[in-house]
Amino acid sequence: MIPVNAAARAQPSERTIRFYVGRGLVSPPEGRGTAAVYSYRHLLQVLAIKLRQMEGATLDSMTREFSELTGDLIERRVAASIGPGLPRPDRLRLLQAPGTGRGRVGRAVLGWLAPVEGAGESATCRRLMVSPGIEVLIDEQHPVIRLNGDTAAIAAALRQAIAGLVAP
């Protein structure tokens, strides 16, 4: 996709994000001032704005459009647009240069990618019954099991994803 709008090419500054919050395009953060905390939803909202700007949409049209979208729909739209072009986690710039991977996000990414001792020696899997006729095997060492472990929640998320594929 080639941006038709010069604003779409620029990385958003702190001031731009505050402007988006003021216009109602991005949800207000938790906290105020230097204690403001932005979440994954805010990132998705900014990515959706940039993608729509690349398509030539105006901020007014986006305000109307985004007011009707849930977080799940924004995530799907962003993932459909940029998903195939994303680098694998081990190719992220965060992990390439020495001294990177600091801070909470860096430690989380490094922990997620860290090999588990004993992994690969024996494949132990968990069988999740998603729905009648659908079973999923997940390796015990996969991050979804290591970091979450709630197989009922994982099965429910898979059920919901599958329901979205077969719904009319």
One Martini backbone bead per residue (centre of mass of N, CA, C, O) as a GRO file, in nm:
protein
  168
    1MET     BB    1   0.096   0.037   0.024
    2ILE     BB    2   0.046   0.371  -0.075
    3PRO     BB    3   0.072   0.673   0.035
    4VAL     BB    4  -0.154   0.966  -0.009
    5ASN     BB    5  -0.050   1.072   0.273
    6ALA     BB    6   0.185   1.239   0.451
    7ALA     BB    7   0.085   1.165   0.743
    8ALA     BB    8   0.121   0.850   0.708
    9ARG     BB    9   0.445   0.847   0.710
   10ALA     BB   10   0.447   0.943   0.989
   11GLN     BB   11   0.539   0.936   1.299
   12PRO     BB   12   0.392   0.953   1.591
   13SER     BB   13   0.366   1.177   1.823
   14GLU     BB   14   0.273   1.281   2.123
   15ARG     BB   15   0.103   1.513   2.011
   16THR     BB   16  -0.062   1.347   1.810
   17ILE     BB   17  -0.193   1.159   2.017
   18ARG     BB   18  -0.331   1.383   2.177
   19PHE     BB   19  -0.500   1.475   1.937
   20TYR     BB   20  -0.654   1.208   1.898
   21VAL     BB   21  -0.783   1.214   2.176
   22GLY     BB   22  -0.931   1.489   2.139
   23ARG     BB   23  -1.094   1.372   1.876
   24GLY     BB   24  -1.165   1.049   1.946
   25LEU     BB   25  -0.970   0.827   1.807
   26VAL     BB   26  -0.848   0.791   2.095
   27SER     BB   27  -0.829   0.668   2.383
   28PRO     BB   28  -0.792   0.739   2.687
   29PRO     BB   29  -0.571   0.724   2.919
   30GLU     BB   30  -0.425   0.608   3.188
   31GLY     BB   31  -0.408   0.877   3.333
   32ARG     BB   32  -0.177   1.160   3.373
   33GLY     BB   33   0.058   1.280   3.200
   34THR     BB   34   0.337   1.105   3.305
   35ALA     BB   35   0.112   0.870   3.398
   36ALA     BB   36   0.042   0.780   3.130
   37VAL     BB   37  -0.130   0.486   2.990
   38TYR     BB   38  -0.070   0.275   2.725
   39SER     BB   39  -0.212   0.035   2.518
   40TYR     BB   40  -0.291  -0.191   2.285
   41ARG     BB   41  -0.539  -0.037   2.187
   42HIS     BB   42  -0.389   0.224   2.115
   43LEU     BB   43  -0.207   0.103   1.902
   44LEU     BB   44  -0.436   0.011   1.715
   45GLN     BB   45  -0.557   0.290   1.667
   46VAL     BB   46  -0.308   0.418   1.536
   47LEU     BB   47  -0.277   0.212   1.308
   48ALA     BB   48  -0.557   0.263   1.185
   49ILE     BB   49  -0.510   0.556   1.115
   50LYS     BB   50  -0.265   0.514   0.927
   51LEU     BB   51  -0.408   0.329   0.726
   52ARG     BB   52  -0.634   0.530   0.647
   53GLN     BB   53  -0.443   0.750   0.548
   54MET     BB   54  -0.324   0.577   0.317
   55GLU     BB   55  -0.625   0.570   0.183
   56GLY     BB   56  -0.740   0.890   0.233
   57ALA     BB   57  -0.856   0.952   0.494
   58THR     BB   58  -1.020   1.138   0.718
   59LEU     BB   59  -1.069   1.235   1.038
   60ASP     BB   60  -1.378   1.259   1.024
   61SER     BB   61  -1.435   0.977   0.905
   62MET     BB   62  -1.291   0.821   1.134
   63THR     BB   63  -1.467   0.907   1.368
   64ARG     BB   64  -1.721   0.768   1.263
   65GLU     BB   65  -1.605   0.482   1.214
   66PHE     BB   66  -1.472   0.421   1.508
   67SER     BB   67  -1.733   0.445   1.687
   68GLU     BB   68  -1.837   0.144   1.573
   69LEU     BB   69  -1.579   0.004   1.679
   70THR     BB   70  -1.425  -0.252   1.804
   71GLY     BB   71  -1.137  -0.385   1.915
   72ASP     BB   72  -1.157  -0.645   1.745
   73LEU     BB   73  -1.197  -0.505   1.466
   74ILE     BB   74  -0.937  -0.343   1.470
   75GLU     BB   75  -0.745  -0.582   1.490
   76ARG     BB   76  -0.830  -0.723   1.228
   77ARG     BB   77  -0.768  -0.489   1.034
   78VAL     BB   78  -0.468  -0.463   1.101
   79ALA     BB   79  -0.384  -0.759   1.053
   80ALA     BB   80  -0.474  -0.768   0.751
   81SER     BB   81  -0.271  -0.538   0.659
   82ILE     BB   82   0.019  -0.624   0.834
   83GLY     BB   83   0.074  -0.922   0.902
   84PRO     BB   84   0.258  -1.035   0.658
   85GLY     BB   85   0.488  -0.792   0.714
   86LEU     BB   86   0.584  -0.907   0.968
   87PRO     BB   87   0.820  -0.984   1.171
   88ARG     BB   88   0.981  -1.187   1.337
   89PRO     BB   89   1.071  -1.175   1.661
   90ASP     BB   90   1.387  -1.240   1.599
   91ARG     BB   91   1.389  -0.967   1.392
   92LEU     BB   92   1.383  -0.758   1.585
   93ARG     BB   93   1.545  -0.471   1.672
   94LEU     BB   94   1.540  -0.522   1.979
   95LEU     BB   95   1.744  -0.793   1.928
   96GLN     BB   96   2.004  -0.699   1.753
   97ALA     BB   97   2.129  -0.499   1.944
   98PRO     BB   98   2.326  -0.405   2.173
   99GLY     BB   99   2.135  -0.328   2.464
  100THR     BB  100   1.883  -0.447   2.404
  101GLY     BB  101   1.595  -0.535   2.583
  102ARG     BB  102   1.496  -0.328   2.766
  103GLY     BB  103   1.279  -0.339   2.991
  104ARG     BB  104   0.968  -0.462   2.999
  105VAL     BB  105   0.937  -0.537   2.700
  106GLY     BB  106   1.212  -0.668   2.652
  107ARG     BB  107   1.181  -0.889   2.869
  108ALA     BB  108   0.929  -1.017   2.750
  109VAL     BB  109   1.043  -1.096   2.475
  110LEU     BB  110   1.287  -1.257   2.576
  111GLY     BB  111   1.119  -1.459   2.746
  112TRP     BB  112   0.946  -1.569   2.511
  113LEU     BB  113   1.212  -1.658   2.330
  114ALA     BB  114   1.325  -1.835   2.526
  115PRO     BB  115   1.463  -2.114   2.577
  116VAL     BB  116   1.380  -2.426   2.694
  117GLU     BB  117   1.471  -2.645   2.904
  118GLY     BB  118   1.425  -2.955   2.737
  119ALA     BB  119   1.338  -2.878   2.476
  120GLY     BB  120   1.280  -3.138   2.232
  121GLU     BB  121   1.316  -3.411   2.376
  122SER     BB  122   1.002  -3.398   2.455
  123ALA     BB  123   0.674  -3.421   2.341
  124THR     BB  124   0.442  -3.236   2.520
  125CYS     BB  125   0.091  -3.240   2.515
  126ARG     BB  126  -0.212  -3.065   2.484
  127ARG     BB  127  -0.555  -3.142   2.492
  128LEU     BB  128  -0.809  -2.962   2.319
  129MET     BB  129  -1.149  -2.913   2.347
  130VAL     BB  130  -1.333  -2.714   2.144
  131SER     BB  131  -1.521  -2.905   1.968
  132PRO     BB  132  -1.701  -3.094   1.790
  133GLY     BB  133  -1.428  -3.229   1.599
  134ILE     BB  134  -1.223  -3.041   1.779
  135GLU     BB  135  -0.874  -3.066   1.817
  136VAL     BB  136  -0.592  -2.946   2.016
  137LEU     BB  137  -0.240  -2.933   1.996
  138ILE     BB  138  -0.014  -2.831   2.264
  139ASP     BB  139   0.274  -2.744   2.353
  140GLU     BB  140   0.406  -2.707   2.667
  141GLN     BB  141   0.633  -2.483   2.556
  142HIS     BB  142   0.438  -2.293   2.473
  143PRO     BB  143   0.352  -1.970   2.551
  144VAL     BB  144   0.044  -2.017   2.593
  145ILE     BB  145   0.109  -2.215   2.831
  146ARG     BB  146   0.341  -2.090   2.998
  147LEU     BB  147   0.190  -1.797   3.045
  148ASN     BB  148  -0.104  -1.908   3.106
  149GLY     BB  149  -0.255  -2.223   3.133
  150ASP     BB  150  -0.558  -2.165   3.051
  151THR     BB  151  -0.734  -2.390   2.877
  152ALA     BB  152  -1.021  -2.275   2.879
  153ALA     BB  153  -0.947  -2.000   2.751
  154ILE     BB  154  -0.818  -2.111   2.495
  155ALA     BB  155  -1.065  -2.269   2.394
  156ALA     BB  156  -1.255  -2.022   2.381
  157ALA     BB  157  -1.087  -1.863   2.173
  158LEU     BB  158  -1.101  -2.077   1.952
  159ARG     BB  159  -1.407  -2.090   1.930
  160GLN     BB  160  -1.442  -1.793   1.845
  161ALA     BB  161  -1.266  -1.804   1.589
  162ILE     BB  162  -1.429  -2.027   1.448
  163ALA     BB  163  -1.705  -1.887   1.450
  164GLY     BB  164  -1.604  -1.653   1.258
  165LEU     BB  165  -1.562  -1.852   1.006
  166VAL     BB  166  -1.878  -1.985   1.003
  167ALA     BB  167  -2.028  -1.742   0.994
  168PRO     BB  168  -2.268  -1.572   0.790
   0.00000   0.00000   0.00000
